[in-house]
Amino acid sequence: MKIIIIGAGQVGSALSTNLVREGNDVTLIDTRQDLLEKFQKN
């Protein structure tokens, strides 16, 4: 499933991590680049 989460704070990051582990395609949106870089695939 394709999912978009707005906000990479504690809730958004935990939710996105769990959804990715379950095999979902997650897009995380936030204005803070430093938070997004933690989750970016290399």
mmCIF entry with sequence, helices, sheets and N, C-alpha, C, O atoms, coordinates in Angstrom:
data_MODEL
# 
_entry.id   MODEL 
# 
_entity.id                         1 
_entity.type                       polymer 
_entity.pdbx_number_of_molecules   1 
# 
_entity_poly.entity_id                      1 
_entity_poly.type                           'polypeptide(L)' 
_entity_poly.nstd_linkage                   no 
_entity_poly.nstd_monomer                   no 
_entity_poly.pdbx_seq_one_letter_code       MKIIIIGAGQVGSALSTNLVREGNDVTLIDTRQDLLEKFQKN 
_entity_poly.pdbx_seq_one_letter_code_can   MKIIIIGAGQVGSALSTNLVREGNDVTLIDTRQDLLEKFQKN 
_entity_poly.pdbx_strand_id                 A 
# 
loop_
_entity_poly_seq.entity_id 
_entity_poly_seq.num 
_entity_poly_seq.mon_id 
_entity_poly_seq.hetero 
1 1  MET n 
1 2  LYS n 
1 3  ILE n 
1 4  ILE n 
1 5  ILE n 
1 6  ILE n 
1 7  GLY n 
1 8  ALA n 
1 9  GLY n 
1 10 GLN n 
1 11 VAL n 
1 12 GLY n 
1 13 SER n 
1 14 ALA n 
1 15 LEU n 
1 16 SER n 
1 17 THR n 
1 18 ASN n 
1 19 LEU n 
1 20 VAL n 
1 21 ARG n 
1 22 GLU n 
1 23 GLY n 
1 24 ASN n 
1 25 ASP n 
1 26 VAL n 
1 27 THR n 
1 28 LEU n 
1 29 ILE n 
1 30 ASP n 
1 31 THR n 
1 32 ARG n 
1 33 GLN n 
1 34 ASP n 
1 35 LEU n 
1 36 LEU n 
1 37 GLU n 
1 38 LYS n 
1 39 PHE n 
1 40 GLN n 
1 41 LYS n 
1 42 ASN n 
# 
_struct_asym.id          A 
_struct_asym.entity_id   1 
# 
loop_
_struct_conf.conf_type_id 
_struct_conf.id 
_struct_conf.pdbx_PDB_helix_id 
_struct_conf.beg_label_comp_id 
_struct_conf.beg_label_asym_id 
_struct_conf.beg_label_seq_id 
_struct_conf.pdbx_beg_PDB_ins_code 
_struct_conf.end_label_comp_id 
_struct_conf.end_label_asym_id 
_struct_conf.end_label_seq_id 
_struct_conf.pdbx_end_PDB_ins_code 
_struct_conf.beg_auth_comp_id 
_struct_conf.beg_auth_asym_id 
_struct_conf.beg_auth_seq_id 
_struct_conf.end_auth_comp_id 
_struct_conf.end_auth_asym_id 
_struct_conf.end_auth_seq_id 
_struct_conf.pdbx_PDB_helix_class 
_struct_conf.details 
_struct_conf.pdbx_PDB_helix_length 
HELX_P HELX_P1 AA1 GLN A 10 ? ARG A 21 ? GLN A 10 ARG A 21 1 ? 12 
HELX_P HELX_P2 AA2 GLN A 33 ? PHE A 39 ? GLN A 33 PHE A 39 1 ? 7  
# 
_struct_conf_type.id          HELX_P 
_struct_conf_type.criteria    ? 
_struct_conf_type.reference   ? 
# 
_struct_sheet.id               AA1 
_struct_sheet.type             ? 
_struct_sheet.number_strands   2 
_struct_sheet.details          ? 
# 
_struct_sheet_order.sheet_id     AA1 
_struct_sheet_order.range_id_1   1 
_struct_sheet_order.range_id_2   2 
_struct_sheet_order.offset       ? 
_struct_sheet_order.sense        parallel 
# 
loop_
_struct_sheet_range.sheet_id 
_struct_sheet_range.id 
_struct_sheet_range.beg_label_comp_id 
_struct_sheet_range.beg_label_asym_id 
_struct_sheet_range.beg_label_seq_id 
_struct_sheet_range.pdbx_beg_PDB_ins_code 
_struct_sheet_range.end_label_comp_id 
_struct_sheet_range.end_label_asym_id 
_struct_sheet_range.end_label_seq_id 
_struct_sheet_range.pdbx_end_PDB_ins_code 
_struct_sheet_range.beg_auth_comp_id 
_struct_sheet_range.beg_auth_asym_id 
_struct_sheet_range.beg_auth_seq_id 
_struct_sheet_range.end_auth_comp_id 
_struct_sheet_range.end_auth_asym_id 
_struct_sheet_range.end_auth_seq_id 
AA1 1 LYS A 2  ? ILE A 6  ? LYS A 2  ILE A 6  
AA1 2 ASP A 25 ? ILE A 29 ? ASP A 25 ILE A 29 
# 
loop_
_atom_site.group_PDB 
_atom_site.id 
_atom_site.type_symbol 
_atom_site.label_atom_id 
_atom_site.label_alt_id 
_atom_site.label_comp_id 
_atom_site.label_asym_id 
_atom_site.label_entity_id 
_atom_site.label_seq_id 
_atom_site.pdbx_PDB_ins_code 
_atom_site.Cartn_x 
_atom_site.Cartn_y 
_atom_site.Cartn_z 
_atom_site.occupancy 
_atom_site.B_iso_or_equiv 
_atom_site.pdbx_formal_charge 
_atom_site.auth_seq_id 
_atom_site.auth_comp_id 
_atom_site.auth_asym_id 
_atom_site.auth_atom_id 
_atom_site.pdbx_PDB_model_num 
ATOM 1   N N  . MET A 1 1  ? 0.842  -1.161 0.000  1.00 0.00 ? 1  MET A N  1 
ATOM 2   C CA . MET A 1 1  ? 0.000  0.000  0.000  1.00 0.00 ? 1  MET A CA 1 
ATOM 3   C C  . MET A 1 1  ? 0.899  1.240  0.000  1.00 0.00 ? 1  MET A C  1 
ATOM 4   O O  . MET A 1 1  ? 1.953  1.236  0.637  1.00 0.00 ? 1  MET A O  1 
ATOM 5   N N  . LYS A 1 2  ? 0.501  2.281  -0.694 1.00 0.00 ? 2  LYS A N  1 
ATOM 6   C CA . LYS A 1 2  ? 1.232  3.545  -0.709 1.00 0.00 ? 2  LYS A CA 1 
ATOM 7   C C  . LYS A 1 2  ? 0.621  4.467  0.341  1.00 0.00 ? 2  LYS A C  1 
ATOM 8   O O  . LYS A 1 2  ? -0.587 4.702  0.356  1.00 0.00 ? 2  LYS A O  1 
ATOM 9   N N  . ILE A 1 3  ? 1.483  4.987  1.222  1.00 0.00 ? 3  ILE A N  1 
ATOM 10  C CA . ILE A 1 3  ? 1.018  5.806  2.337  1.00 0.00 ? 3  ILE A CA 1 
ATOM 11  C C  . ILE A 1 3  ? 1.868  7.068  2.415  1.00 0.00 ? 3  ILE A C  1 
ATOM 12  O O  . ILE A 1 3  ? 3.085  7.012  2.243  1.00 0.00 ? 3  ILE A O  1 
ATOM 13  N N  . ILE A 1 4  ? 1.226  8.206  2.675  1.00 0.00 ? 4  ILE A N  1 
ATOM 14  C CA . ILE A 1 4  ? 1.933  9.463  2.893  1.00 0.00 ? 4  ILE A CA 1 
ATOM 15  C C  . ILE A 1 4  ? 1.696  9.887  4.337  1.00 0.00 ? 4  ILE A C  1 
ATOM 16  O O  . ILE A 1 4  ? 0.557  9.932  4.801  1.00 0.00 ? 4  ILE A O  1 
ATOM 17  N N  . ILE A 1 5  ? 2.785  10.200 5.045  1.00 0.00 ? 5  ILE A N  1 
ATOM 18  C CA . ILE A 1 5  ? 2.698  10.678 6.420  1.00 0.00 ? 5  ILE A CA 1 
ATOM 19  C C  . ILE A 1 5  ? 3.287  12.084 6.455  1.00 0.00 ? 5  ILE A C  1 
ATOM 20  O O  . ILE A 1 5  ? 4.406  12.307 5.994  1.00 0.00 ? 5  ILE A O  1 
ATOM 21  N N  . ILE A 1 6  ? 2.536  13.017 6.996  1.00 0.00 ? 6  ILE A N  1 
ATOM 22  C CA . ILE A 1 6  ? 3.015  14.389 7.122  1.00 0.00 ? 6  ILE A CA 1 
ATOM 23  C C  . ILE A 1 6  ? 3.430  14.603 8.572  1.00 0.00 ? 6  ILE A C  1 
ATOM 24  O O  . ILE A 1 6  ? 2.611  14.544 9.489  1.00 0.00 ? 6  ILE A O  1 
ATOM 25  N N  . GLY A 1 7  ? 4.724  14.852 8.752  1.00 0.00 ? 7  GLY A N  1 
ATOM 26  C CA . GLY A 1 7  ? 5.287  15.068 10.083 1.00 0.00 ? 7  GLY A CA 1 
ATOM 27  C C  . GLY A 1 7  ? 6.204  13.923 10.463 1.00 0.00 ? 7  GLY A C  1 
ATOM 28  O O  . GLY A 1 7  ? 5.778  12.772 10.558 1.00 0.00 ? 7  GLY A O  1 
ATOM 29  N N  . ALA A 1 8  ? 7.482  14.255 10.681 1.00 0.00 ? 8  ALA A N  1 
ATOM 30  C CA . ALA A 1 8  ? 8.472  13.234 11.012 1.00 0.00 ? 8  ALA A CA 1 
ATOM 31  C C  . ALA A 1 8  ? 8.901  13.319 12.472 1.00 0.00 ? 8  ALA A C  1 
ATOM 32  O O  . ALA A 1 8  ? 10.036 12.990 12.817 1.00 0.00 ? 8  ALA A O  1 
ATOM 33  N N  . GLY A 1 9  ? 7.983  13.761 13.321 1.00 0.00 ? 9  GLY A N  1 
ATOM 34  C CA . GLY A 1 9  ? 8.265  13.807 14.754 1.00 0.00 ? 9  GLY A CA 1 
ATOM 35  C C  . GLY A 1 9  ? 8.208  12.402 15.342 1.00 0.00 ? 9  GLY A C  1 
ATOM 36  O O  . GLY A 1 9  ? 8.363  11.416 14.621 1.00 0.00 ? 9  GLY A O  1 
ATOM 37  N N  . GLN A 1 10 ? 7.988  12.312 16.631 1.00 0.00 ? 10 GLN A N  1 
ATOM 38  C CA . GLN A 1 10 ? 7.976  11.008 17.297 1.00 0.00 ? 10 GLN A CA 1 
ATOM 39  C C  . GLN A 1 10 ? 6.900  10.082 16.747 1.00 0.00 ? 10 GLN A C  1 
ATOM 40  O O  . GLN A 1 10 ? 7.168  8.912  16.476 1.00 0.00 ? 10 GLN A O  1 
ATOM 41  N N  . VAL A 1 11 ? 5.706  10.587 16.584 1.00 0.00 ? 11 VAL A N  1 
ATOM 42  C CA . VAL A 1 11 ? 4.601  9.749  16.108 1.00 0.00 ? 11 VAL A CA 1 
ATOM 43  C C  . VAL A 1 11 ? 4.780  9.390  14.640 1.00 0.00 ? 11 VAL A C  1 
ATOM 44  O O  . VAL A 1 11 ? 4.660  8.223  14.268 1.00 0.00 ? 11 VAL A O  1 
ATOM 45  N N  . GLY A 1 12 ? 5.066  10.377 13.808 1.00 0.00 ? 12 GLY A N  1 
ATOM 46  C CA . GLY A 1 12 ? 5.224  10.133 12.377 1.00 0.00 ? 12 GLY A CA 1 
ATOM 47  C C  . GLY A 1 12 ? 6.364  9.188  12.061 1.00 0.00 ? 12 GLY A C  1 
ATOM 48  O O  . GLY A 1 12 ? 6.234  8.316  11.201 1.00 0.00 ? 12 GLY A O  1 
ATOM 49  N N  . SER A 1 13 ? 7.484  9.354  12.754 1.00 0.00 ? 13 SER A N  1 
ATOM 50  C CA . SER A 1 13 ? 8.629  8.485  12.486 1.00 0.00 ? 13 SER A CA 1 
ATOM 51  C C  . SER A 1 13 ? 8.374  7.060  12.964 1.00 0.00 ? 13 SER A C  1 
ATOM 52  O O  . SER A 1 13 ? 8.738  6.104  12.279 1.00 0.00 ? 13 SER A O  1 
ATOM 53  N N  . ALA A 1 14 ? 7.756  6.909  14.126 1.00 0.00 ? 14 ALA A N  1 
ATOM 54  C CA . ALA A 1 14 ? 7.443  5.568  14.625 1.00 0.00 ? 14 ALA A CA 1 
ATOM 55  C C  . ALA A 1 14 ? 6.422  4.880  13.722 1.00 0.00 ? 14 ALA A C  1 
ATOM 56  O O  . ALA A 1 14 ? 6.555  3.697  13.410 1.00 0.00 ? 14 ALA A O  1 
ATOM 57  N N  . LEU A 1 15 ? 5.419  5.619  13.312 1.00 0.00 ? 15 LEU A N  1 
ATOM 58  C CA . LEU A 1 15 ? 4.393  5.067  12.432 1.00 0.00 ? 15 LEU A CA 1 
ATOM 59  C C  . LEU A 1 15 ? 4.984  4.655  11.094 1.00 0.00 ? 15 LEU A C  1 
ATOM 60  O O  . LEU A 1 15 ? 4.687  3.574  10.586 1.00 0.00 ? 15 LEU A O  1 
ATOM 61  N N  . SER A 1 16 ? 5.819  5.511  10.522 1.00 0.00 ? 16 SER A N  1 
ATOM 62  C CA . SER A 1 16 ? 6.414  5.189  9.223  1.00 0.00 ? 16 SER A CA 1 
ATOM 63  C C  . SER A 1 16 ? 7.340  3.985  9.314  1.00 0.00 ? 16 SER A C  1 
ATOM 64  O O  . SER A 1 16 ? 7.367  3.155  8.405  1.00 0.00 ? 16 SER A O  1 
ATOM 65  N N  . THR A 1 17 ? 8.094  3.882  10.395 1.00 0.00 ? 17 THR A N  1 
ATOM 66  C CA . THR A 1 17 ? 8.982  2.730  10.580 1.00 0.00 ? 17 THR A CA 1 
ATOM 67  C C  . THR A 1 17 ? 8.185  1.433  10.628 1.00 0.00 ? 17 THR A C  1 
ATOM 68  O O  . THR A 1 17 ? 8.550  0.454  9.978  1.00 0.00 ? 17 THR A O  1 
ATOM 69  N N  . ASN A 1 18 ? 7.108  1.423  11.388 1.00 0.00 ? 18 ASN A N  1 
ATOM 70  C CA . ASN A 1 18 ? 6.279  0.220  11.495 1.00 0.00 ? 18 ASN A CA 1 
ATOM 71  C C  . ASN A 1 18 ? 5.614  -0.132 10.170 1.00 0.00 ? 18 ASN A C  1 
ATOM 72  O O  . ASN A 1 18 ? 5.539  -1.306 9.808  1.00 0.00 ? 18 ASN A O  1 
ATOM 73  N N  . LEU A 1 19 ? 5.139  0.860  9.455  1.00 0.00 ? 19 LEU A N  1 
ATOM 74  C CA . LEU A 1 19 ? 4.477  0.604  8.178  1.00 0.00 ? 19 LEU A CA 1 
ATOM 75  C C  . LEU A 1 19 ? 5.451  0.071  7.130  1.00 0.00 ? 19 LEU A C  1 
ATOM 76  O O  . LEU A 1 19 ? 5.089  -0.795 6.334  1.00 0.00 ? 19 LEU A O  1 
ATOM 77  N N  . VAL A 1 20 ? 6.673  0.577  7.123  1.00 0.00 ? 20 VAL A N  1 
ATOM 78  C CA . VAL A 1 20 ? 7.687  0.071  6.183  1.00 0.00 ? 20 VAL A CA 1 
ATOM 79  C C  . VAL A 1 20 ? 8.031  -1.374 6.517  1.00 0.00 ? 20 VAL A C  1 
ATOM 80  O O  . VAL A 1 20 ? 8.180  -2.199 5.616  1.00 0.00 ? 20 VAL A O  1 
ATOM 81  N N  . ARG A 1 21 ? 8.158  -1.684 7.792  1.00 0.00 ? 21 ARG A N  1 
ATOM 82  C CA . ARG A 1 21 ? 8.456  -3.065 8.208  1.00 0.00 ? 21 ARG A CA 1 
ATOM 83  C C  . ARG A 1 21 ? 7.371  -4.034 7.762  1.00 0.00 ? 21 ARG A C  1 
ATOM 84  O O  . ARG A 1 21 ? 7.637  -5.211 7.515  1.00 0.00 ? 21 ARG A O  1 
ATOM 85  N N  . GLU A 1 22 ? 6.146  -3.530 7.661  1.00 0.00 ? 22 GLU A N  1 
ATOM 86  C CA . GLU A 1 22 ? 5.025  -4.355 7.213  1.00 0.00 ? 22 GLU A CA 1 
ATOM 87  C C  . GLU A 1 22 ? 4.940  -4.449 5.697  1.00 0.00 ? 22 GLU A C  1 
ATOM 88  O O  . GLU A 1 22 ? 4.043  -5.103 5.165  1.00 0.00 ? 22 GLU A O  1 
ATOM 89  N N  . GLY A 1 23 ? 5.872  -3.797 4.993  1.00 0.00 ? 23 GLY A N  1 
ATOM 90  C CA . GLY A 1 23 ? 5.925  -3.915 3.543  1.00 0.00 ? 23 GLY A CA 1 
ATOM 91  C C  . GLY A 1 23 ? 5.229  -2.813 2.769  1.00 0.00 ? 23 GLY A C  1 
ATOM 92  O O  . GLY A 1 23 ? 5.035  -2.937 1.559  1.00 0.00 ? 23 GLY A O  1 
ATOM 93  N N  . ASN A 1 24 ? 4.852  -1.745 3.438  1.00 0.00 ? 24 ASN A N  1 
ATOM 94  C CA . ASN A 1 24 ? 4.176  -0.636 2.771  1.00 0.00 ? 24 ASN A CA 1 
ATOM 95  C C  . ASN A 1 24 ? 5.181  0.327  2.148  1.00 0.00 ? 24 ASN A C  1 
ATOM 96  O O  . ASN A 1 24 ? 6.330  0.406  2.581  1.00 0.00 ? 24 ASN A O  1 
ATOM 97  N N  . ASP A 1 25 ? 4.739  1.052  1.136  1.00 0.00 ? 25 ASP A N  1 
ATOM 98  C CA . ASP A 1 25 ? 5.536  2.088  0.477  1.00 0.00 ? 25 ASP A CA 1 
ATOM 99  C C  . ASP A 1 25 ? 5.160  3.416  1.125  1.00 0.00 ? 25 ASP A C  1 
ATOM 100 O O  . ASP A 1 25 ? 4.090  3.964  0.858  1.00 0.00 ? 25 ASP A O  1 
ATOM 101 N N  . VAL A 1 26 ? 6.053  3.936  1.988  1.00 0.00 ? 26 VAL A N  1 
ATOM 102 C CA . VAL A 1 26 ? 5.741  5.114  2.796  1.00 0.00 ? 26 VAL A CA 1 
ATOM 103 C C  . VAL A 1 26 ? 6.522  6.327  2.310  1.00 0.00 ? 26 VAL A C  1 
ATOM 104 O O  . VAL A 1 26 ? 7.728  6.251  2.077  1.00 0.00 ? 26 VAL A O  1 
ATOM 105 N N  . THR A 1 27 ? 5.823  7.444  2.162  1.00 0.00 ? 27 THR A N  1 
ATOM 106 C CA . THR A 1 27 ? 6.445  8.735  1.882  1.00 0.00 ? 27 THR A CA 1 
ATOM 107 C C  . THR A 1 27 ? 6.260  9.598  3.115  1.00 0.00 ? 27 THR A C  1 
ATOM 108 O O  . THR A 1 27 ? 5.140  9.803  3.583  1.00 0.00 ? 27 THR A O  1 
ATOM 109 N N  . LEU A 1 28 ? 7.375  10.104 3.640  1.00 0.00 ? 28 LEU A N  1 
ATOM 110 C CA . LEU A 1 28 ? 7.366  10.921 4.853  1.00 0.00 ? 28 LEU A CA 1 
ATOM 111 C C  . LEU A 1 28 ? 7.661  12.367 4.462  1.00 0.00 ? 28 LEU A C  1 
ATOM 112 O O  . LEU A 1 28 ? 8.659  12.638 3.794  1.00 0.00 ? 28 LEU A O  1 
ATOM 113 N N  . ILE A 1 29 ? 6.799  13.293 4.876  1.00 0.00 ? 29 ILE A N  1 
ATOM 114 C CA . ILE A 1 29 ? 6.939  14.703 4.520  1.00 0.00 ? 29 ILE A CA 1 
ATOM 115 C C  . ILE A 1 29 ? 7.132  15.525 5.788  1.00 0.00 ? 29 ILE A C  1 
ATOM 116 O O  . ILE A 1 29 ? 6.382  15.390 6.754  1.00 0.00 ? 29 ILE A O  1 
ATOM 117 N N  . ASP A 1 30 ? 8.158  16.386 5.765  1.00 0.00 ? 30 ASP A N  1 
ATOM 118 C CA . ASP A 1 30 ? 8.407  17.289 6.885  1.00 0.00 ? 30 ASP A CA 1 
ATOM 119 C C  . ASP A 1 30 ? 9.264  18.443 6.398  1.00 0.00 ? 30 ASP A C  1 
ATOM 120 O O  . ASP A 1 30 ? 9.968  18.308 5.397  1.00 0.00 ? 30 ASP A O  1 
ATOM 121 N N  . THR A 1 31 ? 9.216  19.564 7.081  1.00 0.00 ? 31 THR A N  1 
ATOM 122 C CA . THR A 1 31 ? 10.038 20.714 6.708  1.00 0.00 ? 31 THR A CA 1 
ATOM 123 C C  . THR A 1 31 ? 11.451 20.613 7.266  1.00 0.00 ? 31 THR A C  1 
ATOM 124 O O  . THR A 1 31 ? 12.338 21.354 6.840  1.00 0.00 ? 31 THR A O  1 
ATOM 125 N N  . ARG A 1 32 ? 11.669 19.709 8.209  1.00 0.00 ? 32 ARG A N  1 
ATOM 126 C CA . ARG A 1 32 ? 12.990 19.561 8.839  1.00 0.00 ? 32 ARG A CA 1 
ATOM 127 C C  . ARG A 1 32 ? 13.791 18.483 8.117  1.00 0.00 ? 32 ARG A C  1 
ATOM 128 O O  . ARG A 1 32 ? 13.563 17.287 8.297  1.00 0.00 ? 32 ARG A O  1 
ATOM 129 N N  . GLN A 1 33 ? 14.726 18.934 7.305  1.00 0.00 ? 33 GLN A N  1 
ATOM 130 C CA . GLN A 1 33 ? 15.531 18.037 6.471  1.00 0.00 ? 33 GLN A CA 1 
ATOM 131 C C  . GLN A 1 33 ? 16.323 17.038 7.311  1.00 0.00 ? 33 GLN A C  1 
ATOM 132 O O  . GLN A 1 33 ? 16.492 15.890 6.900  1.00 0.00 ? 33 GLN A O  1 
ATOM 133 N N  . ASP A 1 34 ? 16.812 17.455 8.483  1.00 0.00 ? 34 ASP A N  1 
ATOM 134 C CA . ASP A 1 34 ? 17.616 16.563 9.318  1.00 0.00 ? 34 ASP A CA 1 
ATOM 135 C C  . ASP A 1 34 ? 16.831 15.335 9.756  1.00 0.00 ? 34 ASP A C  1 
ATOM 136 O O  . ASP A 1 34 ? 17.395 14.245 9.843  1.00 0.00 ? 34 ASP A O  1 
ATOM 137 N N  . LEU A 1 35 ? 15.558 15.488 10.028 1.00 0.00 ? 35 LEU A N  1 
ATOM 138 C CA . LEU A 1 35 ? 14.733 14.336 10.405 1.00 0.00 ? 35 LEU A CA 1 
ATOM 139 C C  . LEU A 1 35 ? 14.508 13.406 9.223  1.00 0.00 ? 35 LEU A C  1 
ATOM 140 O O  . LEU A 1 35 ? 14.527 12.184 9.376  1.00 0.00 ? 35 LEU A O  1 
ATOM 141 N N  . LEU A 1 36 ? 14.297 13.974 8.059  1.00 0.00 ? 36 LEU A N  1 
ATOM 142 C CA . LEU A 1 36 ? 14.033 13.161 6.873  1.00 0.00 ? 36 LEU A CA 1 
ATOM 143 C C  . LEU A 1 36 ? 15.260 12.367 6.449  1.00 0.00 ? 36 LEU A C  1 
ATOM 144 O O  . LEU A 1 36 ? 15.133 11.248 5.951  1.00 0.00 ? 36 LEU A O  1 
ATOM 145 N N  . GLU A 1 37 ? 16.439 12.930 6.640  1.00 0.00 ? 37 GLU A N  1 
ATOM 146 C CA . GLU A 1 37 ? 17.667 12.238 6.239  1.00 0.00 ? 37 GLU A CA 1 
ATOM 147 C C  . GLU A 1 37 ? 17.886 10.955 7.037  1.00 0.00 ? 37 GLU A C  1 
ATOM 148 O O  . GLU A 1 37 ? 18.551 10.040 6.553  1.00 0.00 ? 37 GLU A O  1 
ATOM 149 N N  . LYS A 1 38 ? 17.343 10.872 8.241  1.00 0.00 ? 38 LYS A N  1 
ATOM 150 C CA . LYS A 1 38 ? 17.462 9.649  9.051  1.00 0.00 ? 38 LYS A CA 1 
ATOM 151 C C  . LYS A 1 38 ? 16.745 8.467  8.395  1.00 0.00 ? 38 LYS A C  1 
ATOM 152 O O  . LYS A 1 38 ? 17.132 7.314  8.584  1.00 0.00 ? 38 LYS A O  1 
ATOM 153 N N  . PHE A 1 39 ? 15.709 8.764  7.631  1.00 0.00 ? 39 PHE A N  1 
ATOM 154 C CA . PHE A 1 39 ? 14.870 7.714  7.063  1.00 0.00 ? 39 PHE A CA 1 
ATOM 155 C C  . PHE A 1 39 ? 15.099 7.475  5.582  1.00 0.00 ? 39 PHE A C  1 
ATOM 156 O O  . PHE A 1 39 ? 14.524 6.552  5.003  1.00 0.00 ? 39 PHE A O  1 
ATOM 157 N N  . GLN A 1 40 ? 15.925 8.289  4.972  1.00 0.00 ? 40 GLN A N  1 
ATOM 158 C CA . GLN A 1 40 ? 16.159 8.182  3.533  1.00 0.00 ? 40 GLN A CA 1 
ATOM 159 C C  . GLN A 1 40 ? 16.966 6.932  3.217  1.00 0.00 ? 40 GLN A C  1 
ATOM 160 O O  . GLN A 1 40 ? 17.951 6.633  3.892  1.00 0.00 ? 40 GLN A O  1 
ATOM 161 N N  . LYS A 1 41 ? 16.547 6.204  2.189  1.00 0.00 ? 41 LYS A N  1 
ATOM 162 C CA . LYS A 1 41 ? 17.286 5.021  1.752  1.00 0.00 ? 41 LYS A CA 1 
ATOM 163 C C  . LYS A 1 41 ? 18.537 5.449  1.022  1.00 0.00 ? 41 LYS A C  1 
ATOM 164 O O  . LYS A 1 41 ? 18.523 6.419  0.264  1.00 0.00 ? 41 LYS A O  1 
ATOM 165 N N  . ASN A 1 42 ? 19.619 4.728  1.249  1.00 0.00 ? 42 ASN A N  1 
ATOM 166 C CA . ASN A 1 42 ? 20.877 5.013  0.548  1.00 0.00 ? 42 ASN A CA 1 
ATOM 167 C C  . ASN A 1 42 ? 21.026 4.107  -0.631 1.00 0.00 ? 42 ASN A C  1 
ATOM 168 O O  . ASN A 1 42 ? 22.021 4.190  -1.351 1.00 0.00 ? 42 ASN A O  1 
# 
